[in-house]
């Protein structure tokens, strides 16, 4: 009787490990492994990334640092479906310069 029980446990152990491994690999945290570039269960659906855009204050600080002078106005508008920060700077020589900053990328246009 003892040997029959030992054989059963010996046969069940690999099956139990296989079942646990299958459950682990099917879990969403493992199925979607970003290091493998795999989207797991989301395969076929577009990935939506969090929007991160430059604030108007950050754009003004960047323009002030790059061009110097005095910022005389700053606003955010839409241009071609994209948000653009429009910043007017008065240079030390008395010239007004209009600088446009893409709010999504932070690039000066």
Buried (B, 14 or more C-beta within 10 A) or exposed (E): EEEEEEEEEEEEEEEEEEEEEEEEEEEEEEBBEEEEEEBBEEEEEEEEEEEEBBEBEBBBEBBBEEBEBEBEEBEBEEEEEEBBBBBBBBEEEEEEEEBBBBBEEBEBE
